[in-house]
């Protein structure tokens, strides 16, 4: 029996012409007990549409782990390493994640205090807030009126030693309801986006590449990014930009000599553009906060070289990525309890958005697994086509 795929409802702010292939709601199957044939249909749909929504799902942590692992059977550990994020106190991820004891690949995330949850007697959760990470912030008075920001646009990935997960699964268990908020960019453009409370915002890496002008497409297909060692520790003292799309160049990153022990051979050097394994399309996939250097491929072209100035790297990436987070290109998911969202982690960027009060208890299960291989970059034919 073929699964049923329905386009996701888009907000009025979205440019529907840019979402023709993005996002589908899946009906007719239980994601916790897919047959092999059903899974293959779901897998193909995910790579074609980048985000899949299942509504009104009952899903145990064991089932969520099994579903996530099915996309990469050789993967085993959580995307940042099992039981690693909580143990790394200096990491900016440390306050945001609590590990489910019996299934360490699944993390509990959310807001407020959760009791007697899947082997956790008490878990104090903290919804990430731009107020602790951005260089500037909306005022408390504005926040009380529902003004907020994107927290951090990112890919789920350790970006050191471990390969970026292929898929992330997010399962909404407790979803507090409240007034819609206004996500403000505060970058001088006047851009803002009305969003549901606590939305997860997604943008397409394919669109990010597709809308680049010719000269930046040429650069993208020939470029790689080198990430900092232990990037979430490295960036912890620094501040993000008001759009959440990268770090301000203030020189506040932790010196490499003060990081946990690291090896240069374990630093990730990844293509700027990743190739979709089903469609063959190119997706612009860079985690702007973790980038520490960039290089242009010199084997085919005489202008190959390295960009090592961190400010220059950040400015170039921002120039390439900022157009794709324009309000008309953002899908802000409106969470319902028992929603399960699967997203192609190698095909989209996403961001936490919004702010909750302490009394608004939110609980989600998140699972992604460090992949068995690194993403594939553009082929020689791709480079010839776009360069």
N, C-alpha and C positions, 0 to 999 in steps of 0.2 A: 504494500500500500504506500503510495507516494505521500510524503509529508505536504502539508499545506503552508504556503508562504504568503504572508500579507504585508504590504508596505507599512512601515512604522508611521504613525501619525506625526506630522511635522508641525512645529509651531508656526504661527503666522510670520515670524521673523525670517524663516528659512527660505532660501532660493531653491524651490523644488527642482529646478533644472539641474542642480548640482547634487541632488540626492536620488537620482533615478535608480541607481544600483545599490545605494547605501541602505542597510538596515532592513530586517524583515522580522515580523512576528511569526513564530512557528506554531502550528496547530496540528493536532492529530496524533501526537506521539508523547510519551512520557520520558523526559530527558534522563531520569534516574534509572531507567531500565530499557534502553534502546537495544533493538536487535542489531546484529552486524550490518544488515542492509539499511536499516534506519539511520544508524550512525554514519554510514558513508554518505547518505543524502544530507545529513546535518553538516558534516565536514565540508562537503562541496559548497553548500549554501553559505557557510561561514566565510570561506575564502572568497566567494563571489560577492558577498554583501557586507562583510566586515563586522557586523554586529547582529546578533540574533536575540530575540526576546521570547521567553516562555512565561506565560502567566499562570498564576494559581498553582504553583508547583510545591509538592512536598519532597524535600531533598535532604538526606542525611549527609554529614561530612564525608562519610565513606563513599557515598554515591557521587558527591561532587568531585572528590579526588579521582575516582575511577573515570568519570566523564572527562575531566581535564587531561588525565594521563592518556586517554584513548587517542588524543590528537598527536601524541608523541610517545609511543609505548616505551621507548628506551629512557625517557625522563623519569626522575625519581624524587628529587628534592625540591622543596619550595624555591621559588625563583631567586631568593636572596640567601638560600641555604637554610636547612631546617634548624629552628631554634637559634637563629643567628641575630635577627634584628633586635630582639629584646635584650640580648646579651651585649650588644654594642651600644653602650650608654651614650656615646657621643654622636651616634647617627641621628639624623633628623627623622628617620623612620621609627626610632625607638618608642616614642609615646603612642604611635598610631596603631600598633599591631599587637595582638595577643594570640598566642598559638593554642589551637585546640589540642589538648594533651594526647589523646589517643590517635589523632590524625595530624601530625605536625606539619603536613603540607597545606593545611587549611588554617587561615587566620581569621580571628574575630576582630572586626573593625566597627566603629560606630561612634556613639556619644552617650555620656552618662554612665551610670553604674548598672551593670547586669549581674544578676545573682543566679547561682545554680544552673550554669549554662554549659552543657556538653563537657562536664568534668571540671569546669572552672567554678569554684565556690563563689568568688566575687571578682569581677573584672571592671576596673575603672577605665572607661573609654573616652577618648578625646578626639572630636572631629577636627581635622587640621584647619587652621585658620590663617588667612593671609596676615592677620595682625601680628603674628609671631615670626613671619618669614619675609614679608615684603619690606623694602626700605621705607616706604610710606604706607599709610593706612587710611581707611575711611574713619571719620571721627565716630566716637561712641554715639553721638546724636544721630548721625547718618545711619549707623548700623541699626539703631533702634527703629528707624524708619524703613528698614529693609534693603539698604544699600550694601552690596557685598562685592567680592571680586573672585576671579579664578584663583585658586590656590597655587597650583604648579602644573603646567602642561608637561606630560611625561609619557614615557613608555615604561611598563613594568619590567624592570631589569636591574640586576646587581651592577652590571657594567664593569665588573672586575672579576676575573677568573671564570665566572659562570656565564653561559650563553643566554641571550634574551629569550624568555618564554614565547612559545608560539601562540598560546591562547590564555586568556584570563577568564575565569568564571566568577560572577558576583551574584550572590543570593540574598535578597532582602527579607529579613525575618521580622524585625520591628521597624516600622517606617512611620515616624511621627508626621502628622499633617500640620500645616500652618500656612500663613499668607505667602504668596509668591514674593520673590525678591528681585531686585534689579542689580544685575552684575555689571559693574562699571569698569571700563578699561583704564581710565585716568592717564592716558598717554598723549593727550592733546588732540585726539581725533574726535572726541565727543561720542565715541562708540559706547553703547550699552546694550544689554540684552536682558529681557524679562525671563526669569527662570523659576521653575518649581523649587520649593524649599529642599535643600540638600541634594540637588541634582548632581548627576555625573555628566559632565559635558564631553562630547566626542567631536573630533574633526578627522576627516579622511586624509590619510597620507597620500593616497592617489590624487585627490583633488589638490593637495598641497604641491605636488609635483606638476600636475597638469596646468595649473594657472600661472606657473613661473614663465617669465619672458624667455625667449630663445637662449639668450646668453647665460642666464642662470640655470636653465636646463642643462646646457653644455657643461657648466661647472659642476652641477650636481652629479651627473653620471660619471664624472672623472675624479670625484673627491671621496676621501675617507676622513673619519673623525677619530681622534685618539682621546679616550676618556681618562679622567684622573683615577689614580688608584684609590680604592675605598671612597668613591665619589660622594657618598652621603655623609661621611665623616668630614671629608675635605670641604664640602660646601656648607657645613652646619653653621659656622660663624658668619657666613655671608648673607646678603639680603637679595631677595628676588625683585624683579621689575614689577611694575604695577599691573601688567597684563598676565603675570605668572609665566611668561615665556622666556625664561632665562634669568641669569644672575647679573646684578649690577657689578661693574668693574671698579670695586673700591679697595681691592687688595686685602680683603678680609679672610680669604680662604685659609684653611689650616696649612701651614708649611708641610711639604712632603716629609720632612724629617720628623714631624710630630705625629704622623699617621701611625696606625697599627702596622706591624711588619708587612712589607709588600715586595713583590718581585716585578720587575719591568716586563718580564715575559708573560705575566698574567694580566697586564693591562689590556683592555679591549681596544682594538683598532677596527672599526666597522665601516662599511660603505655608507655614504649619505643616503643612498637610494637602495631599497630592498625590493627584490623581485617576488611577486605573488606566485606561489607554487601551482595554483590552479589557473588563474587568468593570464599569467605572464605580464600583467601590468606592473608598473614601477610605482613604489610608494616612498615618499620622502619621510624617512624615519630617523630622526635625530632627537636625543634627549638633550635639550639645550642647556640644562643646568649642570650636567656632568661633563660637558665637552671641555677639553683642555688644550686641544691643538687640532689642526686640520692639514691635510695634504692633498695636492692635486696629482693625479697619475701622470708620470712623465714618460712612460714607455712608448706611448703613441704620439705624444704632443710635446713640442719644445718648451712649452710654458709650465711644465711640471715644477712643483716646488712645495715647500712647507710653510705654513703660517703658524708661527709659534707665539706671536703676541696675543695674549688671552683676550684683550679688549677687541682686537681686530677680528678674531675668530667669532666672538659673541656678536659683534655688529653685523658680520656677514651672515651668520645663521639667522639673526633676527630679521634681516632684510628679506631672507628667503622664506621664513616661516610665518611672519606676522600676517601677510595677506590671507592665509588660510584659516586664521581664527577670527576673521571678521564675523559680526553677528549673523549674517545671512548664511554662513557656512558651518555654524555650530549646531549640533543636535544635543539639546539638553534633556536627558531622559527623566521622565516624570515617574518616580518610583512608586509602586504599590507593594503592599506586603505579599510575599511569596512570588515576587518577580525573580526570574533567573535570567541574567544577561550574560551571553558569551560574546567576547569580542576578540577580533584578530589583532593580537598585541603587536604583531609585526606589520600591521596595516593601518593603524589609527594612533593618534595621540589622544589623551584624555586628561581631565582635571577634576579634582574635588572642587565644589563650589559651595558658598553659603556659610551660614553660622546658625548654631543651635544654642538654646539656653541649657543649663545643667539639668533642668527638669525634663527636657525632651530626649527620651531614651531611644536610641537607634542602635540596631544590631544587624550586621551583615556578615556573611561568610565570604571570604575571598580565597581563591586558589589559582595559582599559576606555578608552573614548574620550569626550573632551569632546563633549557632545551638540550637535546643530544647533539646539536650542531649550531654553528653560527648562521645568521641569515645569509642568503645568496644575493650578491650584488648584480648590477647590470651585466649582461652578456657583451661580448665583443660587438655583436650586431646592434645592441642597444646603444653602445657608445658611438658607433659609427652613425646611427640614426640621429642622435640628439646632439652630438658634439660637432 
